[in-house]
Amino acid sequence: MLRRRIDRKLRRVASNLMYPGRPGMFRARRLELDIDEIPPEAVLVDLRKFVDYEEWHLPGAVLMDPFAISPEKLRRDRIYVFYSYRGELSRRIAEKLRRLGFQAYSLRGGIEDLLKRRRMRPVAF
């Protein structure tokens, strides 16, 4: 019983750190932004450096500078899946676009986690 109360309190504290003024939103937000599978109709966006994109990228992915992404350049009727090295940057971008009304997701764990899960090796295109 005491352990449950401590766990709830820790979750609340973590939630307040991630989303100030929105207690209890930490877990739900994170789950709805991260996805494991890429929908077939989605626009896949690579947020890594140009050199790494040129060396290897997921088929069909387009390269975008994470600091130059603006809502004016994106279409609201599309689904966007962002990926970065470890997924932290892509999650932040997806969350910002979600607040603006876009269908945006982040690839869970980034490209490194995807390669580990699928036991893939990067191959140059």
LUMLUM-319813 format. One record per atom (N, C-alpha, C): residue number from 0; x, y, z; residue in one letter. Coordinates in nm, 4 decimals. Layout:
LUMLUM-319813
<pt nr="NUM" x="X" y="Y" z="Z" rest="a"/>
...
END
This chain:
LUMLUM-319813
<pt nr="0" x="0.0823" y="-0.1182" z="0.0000" rest="m"/>
<pt nr="0" x="0.0000" y="0.0000" z="0.0000" rest="m"/>
<pt nr="0" x="0.0873" y="0.1254" z="0.0000" rest="m"/>
<pt nr="1" x="0.1873" y="0.1253" z="0.0857" rest="l"/>
<pt nr="1" x="0.2781" y="0.2399" z="0.0917" rest="l"/>
<pt nr="1" x="0.3539" y="0.2535" z="-0.0397" rest="l"/>
<pt nr="2" x="0.3940" y="0.1404" z="-0.0960" rest="r"/>
<pt nr="2" x="0.4670" y="0.1424" z="-0.2233" rest="r"/>
<pt nr="2" x="0.3820" y="0.2031" z="-0.3357" rest="r"/>
<pt nr="3" x="0.2527" y="0.1699" z="-0.3390" rest="r"/>
<pt nr="3" x="0.1636" y="0.2253" z="-0.4398" rest="r"/>
<pt nr="3" x="0.1514" y="0.3761" z="-0.4272" rest="r"/>
<pt nr="4" x="0.1403" y="0.4226" z="-0.3047" rest="r"/>
<pt nr="4" x="0.1303" y="0.5673" z="-0.2826" rest="r"/>
<pt nr="4" x="0.2574" y="0.6383" z="-0.3277" rest="r"/>
<pt nr="5" x="0.3723" y="0.5783" z="-0.2991" rest="i"/>
<pt nr="5" x="0.4998" y="0.6375" z="-0.3406" rest="i"/>
<pt nr="5" x="0.5096" y="0.6392" z="-0.4927" rest="i"/>
<pt nr="6" x="0.4710" y="0.5281" z="-0.5570" rest="d"/>
<pt nr="6" x="0.4747" y="0.5225" z="-0.7033" rest="d"/>
<pt nr="6" x="0.3839" y="0.6284" z="-0.7655" rest="d"/>
<pt nr="7" x="0.2643" y="0.6458" z="-0.7117" rest="r"/>
<pt nr="7" x="0.1727" y="0.7477" z="-0.7644" rest="r"/>
<pt nr="7" x="0.2310" y="0.8870" z="-0.7484" rest="r"/>
<pt nr="8" x="0.2918" y="0.9103" z="-0.6327" rest="k"/>
<pt nr="8" x="0.3505" y="1.0425" z="-0.6076" rest="k"/>
<pt nr="8" x="0.4667" y="1.0685" z="-0.7038" rest="k"/>
<pt nr="9" x="0.5513" y="0.9685" z="-0.7262" rest="l"/>
<pt nr="9" x="0.6632" y="0.9841" z="-0.8195" rest="l"/>
<pt nr="9" x="0.6136" y="1.0110" z="-0.9603" rest="l"/>
<pt nr="10" x="0.5074" y="0.9402" z="-1.0037" rest="r"/>
<pt nr="10" x="0.4510" y="0.9654" z="-1.1359" rest="r"/>
<pt nr="10" x="0.3973" y="1.1072" z="-1.1473" rest="r"/>
<pt nr="11" x="0.3331" y="1.1548" z="-1.0422" rest="r"/>
<pt nr="11" x="0.2786" y="1.2903" z="-1.0428" rest="r"/>
<pt nr="11" x="0.3905" y="1.3932" z="-1.0519" rest="r"/>
<pt nr="12" x="0.4980" y="1.3695" z="-0.9756" rest="v"/>
<pt nr="12" x="0.6119" y="1.4616" z="-0.9784" rest="v"/>
<pt nr="12" x="0.6751" y="1.4623" z="-1.1171" rest="v"/>
<pt nr="13" x="0.6948" y="1.3440" z="-1.1761" rest="a"/>
<pt nr="13" x="0.7523" y="1.3356" z="-1.3110" rest="a"/>
<pt nr="13" x="0.6616" y="1.4042" z="-1.4115" rest="a"/>
<pt nr="14" x="0.5321" y="1.3867" z="-1.3958" rest="s"/>
<pt nr="14" x="0.4370" y="1.4510" z="-1.4856" rest="s"/>
<pt nr="14" x="0.4456" y="1.6025" z="-1.4762" rest="s"/>
<pt nr="15" x="0.4561" y="1.6538" z="-1.3572" rest="n"/>
<pt nr="15" x="0.4645" y="1.7981" z="-1.3392" rest="n"/>
<pt nr="15" x="0.5947" y="1.8545" z="-1.3952" rest="n"/>
<pt nr="16" x="0.7008" y="1.7757" z="-1.3917" rest="l"/>
<pt nr="16" x="0.8279" y="1.8220" z="-1.4485" rest="l"/>
<pt nr="16" x="0.8200" y="1.8285" z="-1.6005" rest="l"/>
<pt nr="17" x="0.7575" y="1.7270" z="-1.6615" rest="m"/>
<pt nr="17" x="0.7481" y="1.7224" z="-1.8070" rest="m"/>
<pt nr="17" x="0.6431" y="1.8187" z="-1.8609" rest="m"/>
<pt nr="18" x="0.5300" y="1.8264" z="-1.7942" rest="y"/>
<pt nr="18" x="0.4186" y="1.9091" z="-1.8396" rest="y"/>
<pt nr="18" x="0.3681" y="1.9943" z="-1.7236" rest="y"/>
<pt nr="19" x="0.4345" y="2.1054" z="-1.6945" rest="p"/>
<pt nr="19" x="0.3914" y="2.1883" z="-1.5833" rest="p"/>
<pt nr="19" x="0.2471" y="2.2340" z="-1.6022" rest="p"/>
<pt nr="20" x="0.1726" y="2.2293" z="-1.4935" rest="g"/>
<pt nr="20" x="0.0336" y="2.2729" z="-1.4970" rest="g"/>
<pt nr="20" x="-0.0620" y="2.1675" z="-1.5484" rest="g"/>
<pt nr="21" x="-0.0124" y="2.0493" z="-1.5826" rest="r"/>
<pt nr="21" x="-0.0981" y="1.9418" z="-1.6320" rest="r"/>
<pt nr="21" x="-0.0675" y="1.8126" z="-1.5576" rest="r"/>
<pt nr="22" x="-0.1056" y="1.8010" z="-1.4325" rest="p"/>
<pt nr="22" x="-0.0750" y="1.6787" z="-1.3584" rest="p"/>
<pt nr="22" x="-0.1412" y="1.5564" z="-1.4203" rest="p"/>
<pt nr="23" x="-0.0675" y="1.4482" z="-1.4209" rest="g"/>
<pt nr="23" x="-0.1204" y="1.3226" z="-1.4710" rest="g"/>
<pt nr="23" x="-0.1105" y="1.3033" z="-1.6213" rest="g"/>
<pt nr="24" x="-0.0526" y="1.3948" z="-1.6948" rest="m"/>
<pt nr="24" x="-0.0487" y="1.3845" z="-1.8403" rest="m"/>
<pt nr="24" x="0.0783" y="1.3163" z="-1.8920" rest="m"/>
<pt nr="25" x="0.1743" y="1.2921" z="-1.8065" rest="f"/>
<pt nr="25" x="0.3040" y="1.2389" z="-1.8499" rest="f"/>
<pt nr="25" x="0.2903" y="1.1072" z="-1.9261" rest="f"/>
<pt nr="26" x="0.2271" y="1.0106" z="-1.8680" rest="r"/>
<pt nr="26" x="0.2197" y="0.8778" z="-1.9266" rest="r"/>
<pt nr="26" x="0.1356" y="0.8756" z="-2.0537" rest="r"/>
<pt nr="27" x="0.0191" y="0.9380" z="-2.0504" rest="a"/>
<pt nr="27" x="-0.0696" y="0.9357" z="-2.1668" rest="a"/>
<pt nr="27" x="-0.0056" y="1.0062" z="-2.2868" rest="a"/>
<pt nr="28" x="0.0562" y="1.1185" z="-2.2666" rest="r"/>
<pt nr="28" x="0.1186" y="1.1926" z="-2.3766" rest="r"/>
<pt nr="28" x="0.2286" y="1.1107" z="-2.4415" rest="r"/>
<pt nr="29" x="0.3107" y="1.0501" z="-2.3598" rest="r"/>
<pt nr="29" x="0.4233" y="0.9763" z="-2.4135" rest="r"/>
<pt nr="29" x="0.3778" y="0.8564" z="-2.4963" rest="r"/>
<pt nr="30" x="0.2736" y="0.7888" z="-2.4502" rest="l"/>
<pt nr="30" x="0.2253" y="0.6712" z="-2.5210" rest="l"/>
<pt nr="30" x="0.1618" y="0.7068" z="-2.6547" rest="l"/>
<pt nr="31" x="0.0927" y="0.8165" z="-2.6623" rest="e"/>
<pt nr="31" x="0.0247" y="0.8482" z="-2.7865" rest="e"/>
<pt nr="31" x="0.1179" y="0.9078" z="-2.8916" rest="e"/>
<pt nr="32" x="0.2332" y="0.9554" z="-2.8532" rest="l"/>
<pt nr="32" x="0.3276" y="1.0123" z="-2.9497" rest="l"/>
<pt nr="32" x="0.4208" y="0.9076" z="-3.0106" rest="l"/>
<pt nr="33" x="0.4603" y="0.8098" z="-2.9314" rest="d"/>
<pt nr="33" x="0.5567" y="0.7092" z="-2.9766" rest="d"/>
<pt nr="33" x="0.4853" y="0.5930" z="-3.0457" rest="d"/>
<pt nr="34" x="0.5358" y="0.5551" z="-3.1628" rest="i"/>
<pt nr="34" x="0.4806" y="0.4395" z="-3.2333" rest="i"/>
<pt nr="34" x="0.5942" y="0.3455" z="-3.2721" rest="i"/>
<pt nr="35" x="0.5581" y="0.2183" z="-3.2913" rest="d"/>
<pt nr="35" x="0.6568" y="0.1168" z="-3.3293" rest="d"/>
<pt nr="35" x="0.6554" y="0.0872" z="-3.4784" rest="d"/>
<pt nr="36" x="0.5378" y="0.0946" z="-3.5379" rest="e"/>
<pt nr="36" x="0.5225" y="0.0640" z="-3.6796" rest="e"/>
<pt nr="36" x="0.4864" y="0.1903" z="-3.7564" rest="e"/>
<pt nr="37" x="0.5362" y="0.2018" z="-3.8754" rest="i"/>
<pt nr="37" x="0.5112" y="0.3196" z="-3.9582" rest="i"/>
<pt nr="37" x="0.3894" y="0.2924" z="-4.0467" rest="i"/>
<pt nr="38" x="0.2850" y="0.3752" z="-4.0349" rest="p"/>
<pt nr="38" x="0.1679" y="0.3562" z="-4.1220" rest="p"/>
<pt nr="38" x="0.2082" y="0.3725" z="-4.2689" rest="p"/>
<pt nr="39" x="0.1489" y="0.2953" z="-4.3601" rest="p"/>
<pt nr="39" x="0.1896" y="0.3001" z="-4.5003" rest="p"/>
<pt nr="39" x="0.1682" y="0.4357" z="-4.5668" rest="p"/>
<pt nr="40" x="0.0685" y="0.5123" z="-4.5234" rest="e"/>
<pt nr="40" x="0.0404" y="0.6409" z="-4.5870" rest="e"/>
<pt nr="40" x="0.1156" y="0.7575" z="-4.5217" rest="e"/>
<pt nr="41" x="0.1980" y="0.7301" z="-4.4239" rest="a"/>
<pt nr="41" x="0.2671" y="0.8360" z="-4.3498" rest="a"/>
<pt nr="41" x="0.3858" y="0.8933" z="-4.4266" rest="a"/>
<pt nr="42" x="0.4139" y="1.0184" z="-4.3988" rest="v"/>
<pt nr="42" x="0.5338" y="1.0844" z="-4.4504" rest="v"/>
<pt nr="42" x="0.6421" y="1.0619" z="-4.3457" rest="v"/>
<pt nr="43" x="0.7479" y="0.9960" z="-4.3838" rest="l"/>
<pt nr="43" x="0.8575" y="0.9639" z="-4.2929" rest="l"/>
<pt nr="43" x="0.9619" y="1.0737" z="-4.2995" rest="l"/>
<pt nr="44" x="0.9937" y="1.1329" z="-4.1839" rest="v"/>
<pt nr="44" x="1.0844" y="1.2479" z="-4.1810" rest="v"/>
<pt nr="44" x="1.2066" y="1.2140" z="-4.0954" rest="v"/>
<pt nr="45" x="1.3239" y="1.2235" z="-4.1554" rest="d"/>
<pt nr="45" x="1.4515" y="1.1997" z="-4.0890" rest="d"/>
<pt nr="45" x="1.5030" y="1.3326" z="-4.0343" rest="d"/>
<pt nr="46" x="1.5325" y="1.3370" z="-3.9056" rest="l"/>
<pt nr="46" x="1.5797" y="1.4601" z="-3.8417" rest="l"/>
<pt nr="46" x="1.7294" y="1.4557" z="-3.8106" rest="l"/>
<pt nr="47" x="1.7999" y="1.3584" z="-3.8641" rest="r"/>
<pt nr="47" x="1.9423" y="1.3454" z="-3.8349" rest="r"/>
<pt nr="47" x="2.0232" y="1.4396" z="-3.9231" rest="r"/>
<pt nr="48" x="2.1544" y="1.4330" z="-3.9073" rest="k"/>
<pt nr="48" x="2.2439" y="1.5166" z="-3.9881" rest="k"/>
<pt nr="48" x="2.2464" y="1.4676" z="-4.1328" rest="k"/>
<pt nr="49" x="2.2790" y="1.5599" z="-4.2228" rest="f"/>
<pt nr="49" x="2.2828" y="1.5300" z="-4.3661" rest="f"/>
<pt nr="49" x="2.3785" y="1.4152" z="-4.3975" rest="f"/>
<pt nr="50" x="2.4929" y="1.4136" z="-4.3332" rest="v"/>
<pt nr="50" x="2.5935" y="1.3094" z="-4.3582" rest="v"/>
<pt nr="50" x="2.5365" y="1.1715" z="-4.3249" rest="v"/>
<pt nr="51" x="2.4674" y="1.1614" z="-4.2116" rest="d"/>
<pt nr="51" x="2.4101" y="1.0329" z="-4.1719" rest="d"/>
<pt nr="51" x="2.2933" y="0.9934" z="-4.2626" rest="d"/>
<pt nr="52" x="2.2174" y="1.0910" z="-4.3056" rest="y"/>
<pt nr="52" x="2.1071" y="1.0638" z="-4.3980" rest="y"/>
<pt nr="52" x="2.1610" y="1.0104" z="-4.5307" rest="y"/>
<pt nr="53" x="2.2657" y="1.0722" z="-4.5817" rest="e"/>
<pt nr="53" x="2.3259" y="1.0283" z="-4.7076" rest="e"/>
<pt nr="53" x="2.3843" y="0.8882" z="-4.6951" rest="e"/>
<pt nr="54" x="2.4408" y="0.8581" z="-4.5792" rest="e"/>
<pt nr="54" x="2.5009" y="0.7271" z="-4.5582" rest="e"/>
<pt nr="54" x="2.3945" y="0.6178" z="-4.5542" rest="e"/>
<pt nr="55" x="2.2851" y="0.6429" z="-4.4803" rest="w"/>
<pt nr="55" x="2.1773" y="0.5451" z="-4.4681" rest="w"/>
<pt nr="55" x="2.0535" y="0.6127" z="-4.4122" rest="w"/>
<pt nr="56" x="1.9374" y="0.5770" z="-4.4684" rest="h"/>
<pt nr="56" x="1.8097" y="0.6244" z="-4.4150" rest="h"/>
<pt nr="56" x="1.7017" y="0.5223" z="-4.4495" rest="h"/>
<pt nr="57" x="1.5909" y="0.5320" z="-4.3808" rest="l"/>
<pt nr="57" x="1.4795" y="0.4425" z="-4.4095" rest="l"/>
<pt nr="57" x="1.4240" y="0.4731" z="-4.5479" rest="l"/>
<pt nr="58" x="1.3829" y="0.3724" z="-4.6214" rest="p"/>
<pt nr="58" x="1.3295" y="0.3948" z="-4.7559" rest="p"/>
<pt nr="58" x="1.2100" y="0.4908" z="-4.7540" rest="p"/>
<pt nr="59" x="1.2141" y="0.5882" z="-4.8411" rest="g"/>
<pt nr="59" x="1.1055" y="0.6845" z="-4.8521" rest="g"/>
<pt nr="59" x="1.1142" y="0.8027" z="-4.7577" rest="g"/>
<pt nr="60" x="1.2160" y="0.8052" z="-4.6727" rest="a"/>
<pt nr="60" x="1.2283" y="0.9138" z="-4.5746" rest="a"/>
<pt nr="60" x="1.2809" y="1.0406" z="-4.6416" rest="a"/>
<pt nr="61" x="1.2304" y="1.1548" z="-4.5945" rest="v"/>
<pt nr="61" x="1.2803" y="1.2836" z="-4.6412" rest="v"/>
<pt nr="61" x="1.3580" y="1.3485" z="-4.5279" rest="v"/>
<pt nr="62" x="1.4607" y="1.4197" z="-4.5635" rest="l"/>
<pt nr="62" x="1.5439" y="1.4867" z="-4.4639" rest="l"/>
<pt nr="62" x="1.4898" y="1.6266" z="-4.4371" rest="l"/>
<pt nr="63" x="1.4754" y="1.6601" z="-4.3085" rest="m"/>
<pt nr="63" x="1.4339" y="1.7946" z="-4.2690" rest="m"/>
<pt nr="63" x="1.5223" y="1.8410" z="-4.1544" rest="m"/>
<pt nr="64" x="1.5546" y="1.9686" z="-4.1579" rest="d"/>
<pt nr="64" x="1.6278" y="2.0293" z="-4.0478" rest="d"/>
<pt nr="64" x="1.5295" y="2.0504" z="-3.9332" rest="d"/>
<pt nr="65" x="1.5555" y="1.9923" z="-3.8153" rest="p"/>
<pt nr="65" x="1.4590" y="2.0041" z="-3.7054" rest="p"/>
<pt nr="65" x="1.4343" y="2.1481" z="-3.6607" rest="p"/>
<pt nr="66" x="1.5282" y="2.2363" z="-3.6855" rest="f"/>
<pt nr="66" x="1.5129" y="2.3744" z="-3.6419" rest="f"/>
<pt nr="66" x="1.4464" y="2.4614" z="-3.7485" rest="f"/>
<pt nr="67" x="1.4235" y="2.4046" z="-3.8663" rest="a"/>
<pt nr="67" x="1.3608" y="2.4801" z="-3.9747" rest="a"/>
<pt nr="67" x="1.2190" y="2.4309" z="-4.0058" rest="a"/>
<pt nr="68" x="1.1687" y="2.3361" z="-3.9276" rest="i"/>
<pt nr="68" x="1.0341" y="2.2850" z="-3.9516" rest="i"/>
<pt nr="68" x="0.9330" y="2.3914" z="-3.9105" rest="i"/>
<pt nr="69" x="0.8458" y="2.4249" z="-4.0039" rest="s"/>
<pt nr="69" x="0.7416" y="2.5231" z="-3.9722" rest="s"/>
<pt nr="69" x="0.6065" y="2.4679" z="-4.0172" rest="s"/>
<pt nr="70" x="0.5012" y="2.4999" z="-3.9454" rest="p"/>
<pt nr="70" x="0.3684" y="2.4492" z="-3.9801" rest="p"/>
<pt nr="70" x="0.3217" y="2.4925" z="-4.1193" rest="p"/>
<pt nr="71" x="0.3734" y="2.6038" z="-4.1687" rest="e"/>
<pt nr="71" x="0.3331" y="2.6519" z="-4.3008" rest="e"/>
<pt nr="71" x="0.3804" y="2.5587" z="-4.4127" rest="e"/>
<pt nr="72" x="0.4889" y="2.4848" z="-4.3881" rest="k"/>
<pt nr="72" x="0.5450" y="2.3961" z="-4.4902" rest="k"/>
<pt nr="72" x="0.4823" y="2.2570" z="-4.4886" rest="k"/>
<pt nr="73" x="0.4012" y="2.2267" z="-4.3867" rest="l"/>
<pt nr="73" x="0.3431" y="2.0941" z="-4.3716" rest="l"/>
<pt nr="73" x="0.1938" y="2.0964" z="-4.4038" rest="l"/>
<pt nr="74" x="0.1433" y="1.9828" z="-4.4498" rest="r"/>
<pt nr="74" x="0.0008" y="1.9709" z="-4.4802" rest="r"/>
<pt nr="74" x="-0.0713" y="1.9044" z="-4.3634" rest="r"/>
<pt nr="75" x="-0.1864" y="1.9571" z="-4.3296" rest="r"/>
<pt nr="75" x="-0.2619" y="1.9043" z="-4.2153" rest="r"/>
<pt nr="75" x="-0.3317" y="1.7721" z="-4.2452" rest="r"/>
<pt nr="76" x="-0.3487" y="1.7377" z="-4.3704" rest="d"/>
<pt nr="76" x="-0.4179" y="1.6138" z="-4.4041" rest="d"/>
<pt nr="76" x="-0.3231" y="1.4934" z="-4.4127" rest="d"/>
<pt nr="77" x="-0.1971" y="1.5116" z="-4.3800" rest="r"/>
<pt nr="77" x="-0.0972" y="1.4041" z="-4.3839" rest="r"/>
<pt nr="77" x="-0.0635" y="1.3563" z="-4.2429" rest="r"/>
<pt nr="78" x="-0.0139" y="1.2336" z="-4.2353" rest="i"/>
<pt nr="78" x="0.0379" y="1.1786" z="-4.1102" rest="i"/>
<pt nr="78" x="0.1896" y="1.1855" z="-4.1204" rest="i"/>
<pt nr="79" x="0.2535" y="1.2440" z="-4.0191" rest="y"/>
<pt nr="79" x="0.3988" y="1.2580" z="-4.0181" rest="y"/>
<pt nr="79" x="0.4578" y="1.1697" z="-3.9092" rest="y"/>
<pt nr="80" x="0.5604" y="1.0944" z="-3.9457" rest="v"/>
<pt nr="80" x="0.6358" y="1.0140" z="-3.8501" rest="v"/>
<pt nr="80" x="0.7795" y="1.0635" z="-3.8540" rest="v"/>
<pt nr="81" x="0.8246" y="1.1170" z="-3.7425" rest="f"/>
<pt nr="81" x="0.9598" y="1.1714" z="-3.7318" rest="f"/>
<pt nr="81" x="1.0502" y="1.0698" z="-3.6642" rest="f"/>
<pt nr="82" x="1.1769" y="1.0683" z="-3.7061" rest="y"/>
<pt nr="82" x="1.2740" y="0.9871" z="-3.6335" rest="y"/>
<pt nr="82" x="1.4072" y="1.0601" z="-3.6266" rest="y"/>
<pt nr="83" x="1.4739" y="1.0369" z="-3.5146" rest="s"/>
<pt nr="83" x="1.6064" y="1.0942" z="-3.4911" rest="s"/>
<pt nr="83" x="1.6956" y="0.9804" z="-3.4420" rest="s"/>
<pt nr="84" x="1.8087" y="1.0130" z="-3.3851" rest="y"/>
<pt nr="84" x="1.9006" y="0.9087" z="-3.3406" rest="y"/>
<pt nr="84" x="1.8396" y="0.8224" z="-3.2304" rest="y"/>
<pt nr="85" x="1.7955" y="0.8865" z="-3.1229" rest="r"/>
<pt nr="85" x="1.7424" y="0.8129" z="-3.0077" rest="r"/>
<pt nr="85" x="1.5947" y="0.8410" z="-2.9803" rest="r"/>
<pt nr="86" x="1.5339" y="0.9263" z="-3.0571" rest="g"/>
<pt nr="86" x="1.3916" y="0.9509" z="-3.0434" rest="g"/>
<pt nr="86" x="1.3524" y="1.0697" z="-2.9575" rest="g"/>
<pt nr="87" x="1.4485" y="1.1309" z="-2.8900" rest="e"/>
<pt nr="87" x="1.4154" y="1.2434" z="-2.8023" rest="e"/>
<pt nr="87" x="1.3763" y="1.3671" z="-2.8829" rest="e"/>
<pt nr="88" x="1.4552" y="1.4006" z="-2.9815" rest="l"/>
<pt nr="88" x="1.4275" y="1.5175" z="-3.0641" rest="l"/>
<pt nr="88" x="1.2984" y="1.4979" z="-3.1440" rest="l"/>
<pt nr="89" x="1.2815" y="1.3798" z="-3.2016" rest="s"/>
<pt nr="89" x="1.1613" y="1.3548" z="-3.2807" rest="s"/>
<pt nr="89" x="1.0356" y="1.3603" z="-3.1946" rest="s"/>
<pt nr="90" x="1.0433" y="1.3167" z="-3.0701" rest="r"/>
<pt nr="90" x="0.9283" y="1.3234" z="-2.9799" rest="r"/>
<pt nr="90" x="0.8908" y="1.4680" z="-2.9505" rest="r"/>
<pt nr="91" x="0.9917" y="1.5530" z="-2.9307" rest="r"/>
<pt nr="91" x="0.9631" y="1.6953" z="-2.9038" rest="r"/>
<pt nr="91" x="0.8994" y="1.7633" z="-3.0252" rest="r"/>
<pt nr="92" x="0.9503" y="1.7337" z="-3.1443" rest="i"/>
<pt nr="92" x="0.8944" y="1.7917" z="-3.2666" rest="i"/>
<pt nr="92" x="0.7509" y="1.7440" z="-3.2861" rest="i"/>
<pt nr="93" x="0.7280" y="1.6141" z="-3.2689" rest="a"/>
<pt nr="93" x="0.5931" y="1.5588" z="-3.2853" rest="a"/>
<pt nr="93" x="0.4961" y="1.6206" z="-3.1843" rest="a"/>
<pt nr="94" x="0.5427" y="1.6392" z="-3.0629" rest="e"/>
<pt nr="94" x="0.4558" y="1.6979" z="-2.9602" rest="e"/>
<pt nr="94" x="0.4187" y="1.8426" z="-2.9953" rest="e"/>
<pt nr="95" x="0.5138" y="1.9196" z="-3.0426" rest="k"/>
<pt nr="95" x="0.4853" y="2.0586" z="-3.0801" rest="k"/>
<pt nr="95" x="0.3860" y="2.0648" z="-3.1952" rest="k"/>
<pt nr="96" x="0.4041" y="1.9774" z="-3.2940" rest="l"/>
<pt nr="96" x="0.3127" y="1.9763" z="-3.4074" rest="l"/>
<pt nr="96" x="0.1740" y="1.9251" z="-3.3675" rest="l"/>
<pt nr="97" x="0.1689" y="1.8307" z="-3.2732" rest="r"/>
<pt nr="97" x="0.0412" y="1.7825" z="-3.2225" rest="r"/>
<pt nr="97" x="-0.0394" y="1.8961" z="-3.1600" rest="r"/>
<pt nr="98" x="0.0293" y="1.9810" z="-3.0857" rest="r"/>
<pt nr="98" x="-0.0384" y="2.0953" z="-3.0225" rest="r"/>
<pt nr="98" x="-0.0982" y="2.1895" z="-3.1271" rest="r"/>
<pt nr="99" x="-0.0390" y="2.1905" z="-3.2459" rest="l"/>
<pt nr="99" x="-0.0877" y="2.2771" z="-3.3533" rest="l"/>
<pt nr="99" x="-0.1923" y="2.2078" z="-3.4414" rest="l"/>
<pt nr="100" x="-0.2279" y="2.0853" z="-3.4076" rest="g"/>
<pt nr="100" x="-0.3340" y="2.0158" z="-3.4800" rest="g"/>
<pt nr="100" x="-0.2893" y="1.9199" z="-3.5879" rest="g"/>
<pt nr="101" x="-0.1608" y="1.8891" z="-3.5971" rest="f"/>
<pt nr="101" x="-0.1108" y="1.7950" z="-3.6972" rest="f"/>
<pt nr="101" x="-0.1159" y="1.6523" z="-3.6433" rest="f"/>
<pt nr="102" x="-0.1214" y="1.5553" z="-3.7351" rest="q"/>
<pt nr="102" x="-0.1096" y="1.4152" z="-3.6972" rest="q"/>
<pt nr="102" x="0.0384" y="1.3797" z="-3.7025" rest="q"/>
<pt nr="103" x="0.1053" y="1.3930" z="-3.5905" rest="a"/>
<pt nr="103" x="0.2503" y="1.3730" z="-3.5854" rest="a"/>
<pt nr="103" x="0.2855" y="1.2681" z="-3.4810" rest="a"/>
<pt nr="104" x="0.3805" y="1.1833" z="-3.5158" rest="y"/>
<pt nr="104" x="0.4253" y="1.0769" z="-3.4266" rest="y"/>
<pt nr="104" x="0.5771" y="1.0717" z="-3.4270" rest="y"/>
<pt nr="105" x="0.6304" y="1.0007" z="-3.3292" rest="s"/>
<pt nr="105" x="0.7739" y="0.9793" z="-3.3193" rest="s"/>
<pt nr="105" x="0.8002" y="0.8293" z="-3.3208" rest="s"/>
<pt nr="106" x="0.9022" y="0.7888" z="-3.3914" rest="l"/>
<pt nr="106" x="0.9407" y="0.6480" z="-3.3935" rest="l"/>
<pt nr="106" x="1.0030" y="0.6142" z="-3.2581" rest="l"/>
<pt nr="107" x="0.9423" y="0.5206" z="-3.1873" rest="r"/>
<pt nr="107" x="0.9836" y="0.4872" z="-3.0503" rest="r"/>
<pt nr="107" x="1.1319" y="0.4485" z="-3.0444" rest="r"/>
<pt nr="108" x="1.2079" y="0.5196" z="-2.9630" rest="g"/>
<pt nr="108" x="1.3489" y="0.4897" z="-2.9429" rest="g"/>
<pt nr="108" x="1.4409" y="0.5367" z="-3.0544" rest="g"/>
<pt nr="109" x="1.3851" y="0.5977" z="-3.1563" rest="g"/>
<pt nr="109" x="1.4670" y="0.6478" z="-3.2660" rest="g"/>
<pt nr="109" x="1.5190" y="0.5373" z="-3.3555" rest="g"/>
<pt nr="110" x="1.6078" y="0.5755" z="-3.4428" rest="i"/>
<pt nr="110" x="1.6600" y="0.4817" z="-3.5421" rest="i"/>
<pt nr="110" x="1.7494" y="0.3758" z="-3.4774" rest="i"/>
<pt nr="111" x="1.8185" y="0.4133" z="-3.3706" rest="e"/>
<pt nr="111" x="1.9056" y="0.3163" z="-3.3030" rest="e"/>
<pt nr="111" x="1.8254" y="0.2010" z="-3.2453" rest="e"/>
<pt nr="112" x="1.7124" y="0.2317" z="-3.1828" rest="d"/>
<pt nr="112" x="1.6288" y="0.1277" z="-3.1239" rest="d"/>
<pt nr="112" x="1.5638" y="0.0419" z="-3.2324" rest="d"/>
<pt nr="113" x="1.5231" y="0.1042" z="-3.3410" rest="l"/>
<pt nr="113" x="1.4632" y="0.0292" z="-3.4517" rest="l"/>
<pt nr="113" x="1.5623" y="-0.0715" z="-3.5084" rest="l"/>
<pt nr="114" x="1.6858" y="-0.0300" z="-3.5273" rest="l"/>
<pt nr="114" x="1.7874" y="-0.1204" z="-3.5816" rest="l"/>
<pt nr="114" x="1.8160" y="-0.2355" z="-3.4856" rest="l"/>
<pt nr="115" x="1.8149" y="-0.2059" z="-3.3548" rest="k"/>
<pt nr="115" x="1.8365" y="-0.3125" z="-3.2566" rest="k"/>
<pt nr="115" x="1.7214" y="-0.4119" z="-3.2570" rest="k"/>
<pt nr="116" x="1.5975" y="-0.3602" z="-3.2599" rest="r"/>
<pt nr="116" x="1.4806" y="-0.4482" z="-3.2577" rest="r"/>
<pt nr="116" x="1.4713" y="-0.5346" z="-3.3823" rest="r"/>
<pt nr="117" x="1.5048" y="-0.4791" z="-3.4948" rest="r"/>
<pt nr="117" x="1.4931" y="-0.5528" z="-3.6205" rest="r"/>
<pt nr="117" x="1.6227" y="-0.6235" z="-3.6583" rest="r"/>
<pt nr="118" x="1.7271" y="-0.6005" z="-3.5801" rest="r"/>
<pt nr="118" x="1.8594" y="-0.6564" z="-3.6065" rest="r"/>
<pt nr="118" x="1.9054" y="-0.6261" z="-3.7486" rest="r"/>
<pt nr="119" x="1.8822" y="-0.4999" z="-3.7854" rest="m"/>
<pt nr="119" x="1.9196" y="-0.4550" z="-3.9188" rest="m"/>
<pt nr="119" x="2.0581" y="-0.3922" z="-3.9151" rest="m"/>
<pt nr="120" x="2.1175" y="-0.3864" z="-4.0296" rest="r"/>
<pt nr="120" x="2.2438" y="-0.3150" z="-4.0441" rest="r"/>
<pt nr="120" x="2.2235" y="-0.2065" z="-4.1474" rest="r"/>
<pt nr="121" x="2.2717" y="-0.0864" z="-4.1183" rest="p"/>
<pt nr="121" x="2.2569" y="0.0206" z="-4.2175" rest="p"/>
<pt nr="121" x="2.3290" y="-0.0142" z="-4.3471" rest="p"/>
<pt nr="122" x="2.2608" y="0.0040" z="-4.4572" rest="v"/>
<pt nr="122" x="2.3189" y="-0.0199" z="-4.5882" rest="v"/>
<pt nr="122" x="2.3011" y="0.1076" z="-4.6695" rest="v"/>
<pt nr="123" x="2.4042" y="0.1503" z="-4.7370" rest="a"/>
<pt nr="123" x="2.3966" y="0.2736" z="-4.8165" rest="a"/>
<pt nr="123" x="2.3003" y="0.2536" z="-4.9310" rest="a"/>
<pt nr="124" x="2.2267" y="0.3590" z="-4.9646" rest="f"/>
<pt nr="124" x="2.1326" y="0.3564" z="-5.0770" rest="f"/>
<pt nr="124" x="2.1978" y="0.4107" z="-5.2006" rest="f"/>
END
